[in-house]
Amino acid sequence: MKNIRLFLILGAVLFCFNPLIGSDKLNMFIGYNRFLDKNKNTILLLDYQIPYENLTFLAKNNGYFAELNVKVKITETDSIFLEHEINDIIGVKNKADTSNRQKSYLNRLSFNLNKPFYTIQFSALDINSQKNCFYEFHIETLPPKSLLSDIELNSEVRPDTSQYLVKFKRNNVLYRSEPSILFNKSLNDYIYLYLEIYNWNSTPETCLLNLSLEKDSLIARDEYFDFQPGPGSESINLKIPLKDLNPGFYTGTVVLQSSERIEERNIEFCVIEEQEEVFCLFANPDEEYELIRIFLGNKMPSDWSKMNQDTKKKYITQFWRDMAYSTNRSVQSIMDLVQKRIDYANRNFSHFKQGWTSDMGRIYIRNGAPDDIQRDTSSDESHFVRKDYQIWKYASGKKPVYLFIDIQMNGNYRLIYVENDELEASNPDWMRYVGADFDTSKLDN
């Protein structure tokens, strides 16, 4: 891919061909590839990619939306060949995605070109922030007798018949282009190379295809393939295992050699190893397991004890991400909320154990502060001496009701009755604790 790197960060190093980094500049990636159609004219695929964190999203219509105005002007010599303008509406449901570093918006524009040289002017405007990007570059169309197309770099190639990224599909196979030329070893297993080989001869002949890569002037990969193209055009897919590559910047070539001709195309990409974020509230994953049970109940994995520490941490991290998504919050904000509830439970419900592990602590952490609390004492009709009890009621959701009783009169209230909470169960003999004359209408909500 011919790449225009407008915003490319590798660790603490900034590679930038155009000084666009600034408060009023929209940082994005642009790349293009050239292919030949059956009439030997050049098809230009212009891809652009913007990380969500670089866009400005506004809350509306039960979601978050960014709007991008894109203009492309193509000139040939001194005359305008084509002008194209589109408005991209980018919507997400979860607020956490609006600042996600690893998710991005990807789009593709396609143009048919039949002259040797063109000038491309690309501009983009974030409507919500008014940040903008402008870049101008020159391209040559592929000669009609070319043997090779450009090389398209993809982060994934897989069958897909859905409407997701339709512009990036060929014969119901998704080729997810990476204009950023950044490939994260923690997220991707391979770099996929897509190219087309053109055979304009009537007699097929065996060709030799060579893929070579270099990093820091050292050969990182050098492979040869025998290849016999059919008539017309034929697509080729090559994949490079990322596990074999160290982080850094790579350059390479794909060379096709026939009996009479040699043709090559260049590639470049960056391999990074940005470790996935780990989210947790407790240093000990087993302690966090008990916290997660408050929200998931019997949906917890049964093989937890057999998991290693890394697997446990990944499970915990995914739990917090799912929580953020389901509550329409960022991961950090939902964790901060739960931490505040834990702290409150420890201050108010601790007796012989930490308050967050008590029955009241569990309900408080899951549901927050009750909307109504009734405090009273059981009657002489119970099978025990009089006990203090509390009834907690919530006005939201399924409107759950909880009855706690201080069985040992030491402040450690136990949950004996619950309504409208599938994660909790009532004690079958709960009436024995409050007395036969207990007014059950107190539990109405």
MIPALO-838347 format. One line per 5 residues: number of its first residue (from 1); their letters; for each residue z negated, x, y negated of C-alpha. Coordinates in nm, 3 decimals. Each point is the difference from the previous one (the first is absolute). Example, Ala and Ser with C-alpha at 12.3 -4.5 7.8 and 13.67 -1.06 7.14 Angstrom:
BEGIN
1) AS) -0.780,1.230,0.450; 0.066,0.137,-0.344 .
# end
This chain:
BEGIN
1) MKNIR) 0.000,0.000,0.000; 0.077,0.114,-0.351; -0.338,-0.039,-0.165; -0.115,-0.039,-0.355; -0.369,0.077,0.017 .
6) LFLIL) -0.167,-0.160,-0.298; -0.354,-0.003,0.130; -0.075,0.210,0.304; -0.345,0.137,0.067; -0.084,0.231,0.285 .
11) GAVLF) -0.371,0.073,-0.003; -0.069,0.140,-0.346; 0.358,0.117,-0.051; 0.240,-0.209,-0.205; 0.371,0.032,0.072 .
16) CFNPL) 0.195,-0.169,-0.275; 0.364,0.036,-0.100; -0.043,-0.220,-0.305; -0.306,0.012,-0.231; -0.077,-0.370,0.018 .
21) IGSDK) -0.370,0.014,0.078; -0.185,-0.166,-0.285; -0.189,-0.306,-0.106; 0.317,-0.188,-0.098; 0.213,0.113,0.292 .
26) LNMFI) 0.055,-0.189,0.323; -0.033,0.242,0.289; 0.229,-0.075,0.291; 0.234,0.150,0.258; 0.379,-0.033,0.001 .
31) GYNRF) 0.247,0.122,0.261; 0.356,-0.067,0.102; 0.224,0.042,0.303; 0.377,-0.017,0.037; 0.193,-0.149,0.292 .
36) LDKNK) 0.367,-0.081,0.061; 0.130,-0.349,0.071; 0.298,-0.076,0.227; 0.235,0.054,-0.296; -0.149,0.345,-0.062 .
41) NTILL) -0.158,-0.106,-0.327; -0.354,0.112,-0.080; -0.291,-0.241,0.039; -0.287,0.112,-0.222; -0.348,-0.112,0.113 .
46) LDYQI) -0.246,0.041,-0.286; -0.362,-0.033,0.114; -0.306,-0.016,-0.222; -0.366,-0.004,0.096; -0.317,-0.057,-0.206 .
51) PYENL) -0.354,0.034,0.136; -0.199,-0.315,-0.069; -0.259,0.204,-0.190; 0.267,0.090,-0.258; 0.086,-0.364,-0.075 .
56) TFLAK) -0.199,-0.245,-0.212; -0.087,-0.322,0.184; -0.121,-0.319,-0.168; -0.194,-0.275,0.176; 0.186,-0.333,0.019 .
61) NNGYF) 0.106,-0.267,0.250; -0.271,0.098,0.251; 0.126,0.358,0.016; 0.077,0.313,-0.199; 0.346,0.066,-0.141 .
66) AELNV) 0.189,0.288,-0.161; 0.343,-0.034,-0.157; 0.255,0.280,-0.017; 0.322,-0.010,-0.202; 0.261,0.241,0.140 .
71) KVKIT) 0.331,0.088,-0.165; 0.276,0.217,0.144; 0.299,0.111,-0.204; 0.284,0.186,0.174; 0.266,0.171,-0.209 .
76) ETDSI) 0.322,0.174,0.106; 0.126,0.254,-0.256; -0.056,-0.184,-0.331; 0.026,-0.358,0.124; -0.263,-0.230,0.146 .
81) FLEHE) 0.069,-0.062,0.367; -0.290,-0.234,0.070; -0.323,-0.137,-0.150; -0.265,-0.159,0.218; -0.338,-0.151,-0.086 .
86) INDII) -0.265,-0.159,0.221; -0.361,-0.119,-0.036; -0.226,0.086,0.292; -0.303,-0.227,0.044; -0.258,0.182,0.210 .
91) GVKNK) -0.283,-0.214,0.134; -0.307,0.076,0.210; -0.282,-0.228,0.114; -0.277,0.255,0.013; -0.129,0.162,-0.319 .
96) ADTSN) -0.078,0.318,0.194; 0.373,0.051,0.061; 0.069,0.023,-0.373; -0.162,0.344,-0.008; 0.099,0.111,0.349 .
101) RQKSY) 0.123,0.360,0.007; 0.181,-0.036,0.330; 0.189,-0.325,-0.060; 0.310,-0.017,-0.215; 0.284,-0.222,-0.111 .
106) LNRLS) 0.340,0.099,0.139; 0.342,-0.132,-0.098; 0.365,0.095,0.041; 0.314,-0.051,-0.206; 0.347,0.049,0.148 .
111) FNLNK) 0.322,0.086,-0.183; 0.359,0.063,0.111; 0.161,0.298,-0.175; 0.361,0.115,0.020; 0.031,0.272,-0.269 .
116) PFYTI) -0.097,0.367,0.045; -0.277,0.026,-0.263; -0.254,-0.235,-0.154; -0.302,0.012,-0.229; -0.295,-0.218,0.094 .
121) QFSAL) -0.256,-0.119,-0.255; -0.308,-0.154,0.160; -0.278,-0.166,-0.201; -0.305,-0.201,0.104; -0.258,-0.188,-0.206 .
126) DINSQ) -0.337,-0.130,0.120; -0.011,-0.330,-0.187; -0.379,-0.031,0.010; -0.084,0.350,-0.126; 0.325,0.081,-0.185 .
131) KNCFY) 0.008,0.337,0.174; 0.356,0.118,0.054; 0.210,0.251,0.186; 0.349,0.132,-0.080; 0.211,0.247,0.191 .
136) EFHIE) 0.363,0.107,-0.018; 0.184,0.192,0.270; 0.353,0.076,0.114; 0.143,-0.056,0.345; 0.317,0.084,0.185 .
141) TLPPK) 0.137,-0.249,0.247; 0.057,0.115,0.356; 0.351,0.131,0.064; 0.200,-0.253,0.208; 0.032,0.254,0.281 .
146) SLLSD) -0.372,0.075,0.021; -0.147,0.058,0.343; -0.357,-0.080,-0.104; -0.186,-0.247,-0.217; -0.314,0.095,-0.189 .
151) IELNS) -0.322,0.012,0.201; -0.240,-0.288,-0.049; -0.369,0.082,0.052; -0.208,-0.279,0.157; -0.367,-0.036,0.079 .
156) EVRPD) 0.065,-0.254,0.277; 0.290,-0.129,0.206; -0.074,-0.306,0.213; 0.153,-0.331,0.112; -0.073,-0.278,-0.248 .
161) TSQYL) 0.168,-0.340,-0.026; -0.229,-0.134,-0.275; 0.086,-0.034,-0.370; -0.218,0.300,-0.086; 0.195,0.271,-0.189 .
166) VKFKR) 0.333,-0.155,0.093; 0.197,0.247,-0.215; -0.126,0.284,0.217; 0.122,-0.137,0.334; 0.300,0.089,0.209 .
171) NNVLY) 0.075,-0.219,0.303; -0.355,-0.145,0.002; -0.158,0.344,-0.017; -0.221,0.084,-0.297; 0.057,0.342,-0.158 .
176) RSEPS) -0.284,0.039,-0.249; 0.131,0.242,-0.257; -0.233,0.246,-0.175; 0.138,0.087,-0.346; -0.330,0.179,-0.060 .
181) ILFNK) 0.093,0.252,0.274; -0.377,0.011,0.071; -0.106,-0.032,0.364; -0.368,-0.026,0.086; -0.096,0.142,0.339 .
186) SLNDY) -0.300,-0.233,0.008; 0.224,-0.309,-0.030; 0.333,0.096,0.158; 0.094,0.149,0.336; 0.360,0.091,-0.085 .
191) IYLYL) 0.250,0.058,-0.276; 0.314,-0.192,0.092; 0.340,0.126,-0.114; 0.286,-0.248,-0.020; 0.356,0.115,-0.063 .
196) EIYNW) 0.353,-0.101,0.083; 0.272,0.213,0.152; 0.361,-0.083,-0.085; 0.283,0.078,0.240; 0.340,-0.057,-0.155 .
201) NSTPE) 0.190,0.162,0.288; 0.166,-0.211,0.264; -0.109,0.244,0.273; -0.377,0.032,0.045; -0.137,0.351,0.026 .
206) TCLLN) -0.341,0.142,0.083; -0.196,0.118,-0.303; -0.312,0.208,-0.043; -0.280,-0.143,-0.213; -0.270,0.232,-0.132 .
211) LSLEK) -0.328,-0.100,-0.164; -0.197,0.279,-0.166; -0.314,-0.002,-0.215; -0.169,0.269,-0.205; -0.337,0.031,-0.170 .
216) DSLIA) -0.089,0.299,-0.217; 0.322,0.174,0.116; -0.113,-0.028,0.363; 0.191,-0.202,0.261; -0.204,-0.302,0.104 .
221) RDEYF) 0.259,-0.173,0.218; 0.346,0.086,0.132; 0.166,-0.240,0.243; 0.356,-0.043,0.131; 0.160,-0.313,0.146 .
226) DFQPG) 0.338,-0.052,0.164; 0.160,-0.308,-0.145; 0.327,-0.182,0.059; 0.062,-0.257,-0.274; 0.206,-0.308,0.066 .
231) PGSES) 0.275,-0.120,-0.234; -0.098,-0.109,-0.351; -0.370,0.041,-0.081; -0.305,0.043,0.218; -0.366,0.001,-0.095 .
236) INLKI) -0.238,0.274,0.109; -0.380,-0.018,0.009; -0.206,0.317,0.021; -0.378,0.016,-0.011; -0.231,0.285,-0.088 .
241) PLKDL) -0.356,-0.008,0.141; -0.242,0.044,-0.287; -0.264,0.146,0.230; 0.220,0.310,0.027; 0.013,0.055,-0.377 .
246) NPGFY) -0.266,0.150,-0.224; -0.056,-0.156,-0.343; 0.239,0.130,-0.264; 0.350,-0.026,-0.143; 0.296,0.022,0.239 .
251) TGTVV) 0.372,0.049,-0.053; 0.263,-0.037,0.266; 0.358,-0.068,0.095; 0.193,-0.205,0.249; 0.326,0.173,0.091 .
256) LQSSE) 0.287,-0.158,0.193; 0.254,0.238,0.147; 0.326,-0.109,0.157; 0.283,0.217,0.124; 0.156,0.013,-0.345 .
261) RIEER) -0.269,-0.089,-0.253; -0.360,0.056,-0.094; -0.194,-0.231,-0.229; -0.367,-0.007,-0.095; -0.251,-0.214,-0.186 .
266) NIEFC) -0.329,0.111,-0.151; -0.344,-0.160,0.033; -0.339,0.063,-0.158; -0.338,-0.161,0.049; -0.373,0.058,-0.031 .
271) VIEEQ) -0.251,-0.027,0.281; -0.352,-0.087,-0.111; -0.319,-0.052,0.195; -0.204,-0.231,-0.216; -0.292,-0.114,0.208 .
276) EEVFC) -0.052,-0.371,0.022; -0.297,-0.129,-0.199; -0.314,-0.078,0.196; -0.218,-0.289,-0.118; -0.360,-0.044,0.112 .
281) LFANP) -0.343,-0.090,-0.137; -0.210,0.181,0.262; 0.024,0.360,0.111; -0.057,-0.111,0.360; 0.295,-0.210,0.133 .
286) DEEYE) -0.233,-0.172,0.250; -0.214,-0.126,-0.287; 0.310,-0.129,-0.176; 0.097,-0.171,0.325; -0.313,-0.216,-0.034 .
291) LIRIF) 0.096,-0.081,-0.359; 0.352,-0.103,0.102; -0.145,-0.228,0.270; -0.149,-0.208,-0.282; 0.355,-0.097,-0.099 .
296) LGNKM) 0.181,0.004,0.336; -0.260,-0.109,0.255; 0.141,0.008,0.354; 0.340,0.115,-0.126; -0.126,0.359,0.001 .
301) PSDWS) 0.172,0.239,0.245; -0.172,0.010,0.338; 0.089,0.367,0.058; -0.170,0.129,-0.316; -0.234,0.230,0.194 .
306) KMNQD) 0.301,0.170,0.162; 0.173,0.074,-0.331; -0.016,0.348,-0.152; -0.122,0.049,-0.356; 0.350,0.010,-0.156 .
311) TKKKY) 0.102,-0.324,0.173; -0.319,-0.169,-0.117; 0.062,0.111,-0.357; 0.357,-0.131,0.013; -0.126,-0.336,0.126 .
316) ITQFW) -0.258,-0.016,-0.279; 0.258,0.096,-0.263; 0.239,-0.268,0.122; -0.283,-0.256,-0.009; -0.061,0.069,-0.369 .
321) RDMAY) 0.371,-0.019,-0.075; 0.023,-0.335,0.177; -0.306,-0.121,-0.190; 0.160,0.101,-0.329; 0.322,-0.177,0.089 .
326) STNRS) -0.170,-0.322,0.113; -0.219,-0.016,-0.313; 0.277,0.103,-0.240; -0.199,0.301,-0.120; 0.040,0.374,0.001 .
331) VQSIM) -0.165,0.186,0.287; -0.248,0.165,-0.233; -0.101,-0.324,-0.170; -0.073,-0.183,0.327; -0.198,0.299,0.126 .
336) DLVQK) -0.197,0.011,-0.326; -0.078,-0.370,0.037; -0.126,0.040,0.358; -0.203,0.306,-0.101; -0.172,-0.201,-0.276 .
341) RIDYA) -0.088,-0.268,0.255; -0.134,0.262,0.239; -0.216,0.144,-0.278; -0.129,-0.346,-0.091; -0.079,-0.078,0.365 .
346) NRNFS) -0.188,0.329,0.038; -0.207,-0.071,-0.311; -0.086,-0.360,0.087; 0.015,-0.044,0.377; -0.136,0.328,0.141 .
351) HFKQG) -0.314,-0.019,0.209; -0.007,0.174,0.338; 0.365,0.097,-0.029; 0.260,0.041,-0.271; 0.069,-0.323,-0.181 .
356) WTSDM) 0.375,0.008,0.057; -0.060,-0.022,0.378; -0.228,-0.305,-0.031; 0.121,-0.359,0.048; -0.025,-0.075,-0.370 .
361) GRIYI) 0.170,0.329,-0.082; 0.288,-0.078,0.235; 0.065,-0.341,-0.159; -0.039,0.139,-0.352; 0.245,0.284,0.065 .
366) RNGAP) 0.262,-0.232,0.146; -0.035,-0.290,-0.246; -0.173,0.137,-0.307; -0.282,-0.181,-0.179; -0.049,-0.363,0.112 .
371) DDIQR) 0.075,-0.275,-0.249; -0.323,-0.178,0.089; -0.327,0.115,0.158; -0.271,-0.242,0.115; -0.339,0.147,0.086 .
376) DTSSD) -0.266,-0.191,0.194; -0.253,0.017,0.284; 0.025,-0.153,0.346; -0.228,-0.294,0.087; -0.293,-0.022,0.238 .
381) ESHFV) 0.234,-0.177,0.244; 0.157,0.333,0.102; -0.108,0.189,0.312; -0.119,0.284,-0.220; -0.224,0.039,-0.299 .
386) RKDYQ) 0.163,-0.076,-0.329; 0.289,0.234,-0.084; 0.188,0.060,-0.323; 0.370,-0.077,0.014; 0.305,0.019,-0.225 .
391) IWKYA) 0.324,-0.199,0.002; 0.304,0.173,-0.147; 0.301,-0.207,-0.101; 0.344,0.108,-0.116; 0.239,-0.216,-0.200 .
396) SGKKP) 0.320,0.190,0.079; 0.213,0.036,0.311; -0.125,-0.213,0.288; -0.328,-0.053,-0.184; -0.225,0.168,0.259 .
401) VYLFI) -0.373,-0.071,0.024; -0.262,0.239,0.142; -0.364,-0.065,0.092; -0.226,0.308,0.013; -0.366,-0.001,0.108 .
406) DIQMN) -0.267,0.267,-0.035; -0.117,-0.013,0.360; -0.262,0.276,-0.024; -0.089,-0.073,-0.364; 0.079,0.360,-0.095 .
411) GNYRL) 0.302,-0.067,-0.222; 0.255,0.061,0.275; 0.188,-0.330,-0.002; 0.203,-0.081,0.311; 0.307,-0.223,0.011 .
416) IYVEN) -0.065,-0.302,0.225; 0.258,-0.256,-0.111; 0.353,0.021,-0.142; 0.281,-0.239,-0.090; 0.367,0.080,-0.073 .
421) DELEA) -0.006,0.370,0.088; 0.182,0.088,0.320; -0.147,0.351,-0.001; -0.357,-0.127,0.034; -0.181,-0.221,0.254 .
426) SNPDW) -0.308,-0.224,-0.026; -0.307,0.043,0.214; 0.006,-0.298,0.244; -0.376,-0.051,-0.059; 0.010,0.036,-0.378 .
431) MRYVG) -0.188,-0.331,-0.052; -0.305,0.147,0.177; -0.039,0.242,-0.291; 0.014,-0.255,-0.283; -0.157,-0.301,0.171 .
436) ADFDT) 0.128,-0.328,0.140; -0.051,-0.169,-0.335; 0.228,0.245,-0.181; 0.230,-0.184,-0.242; 0.346,0.102,0.127 .
441) SKLDN) 0.161,-0.144,-0.314; -0.116,0.319,-0.170; 0.283,0.171,0.190; 0.267,-0.223,-0.150; 0.249,0.185,-0.222 .
# end
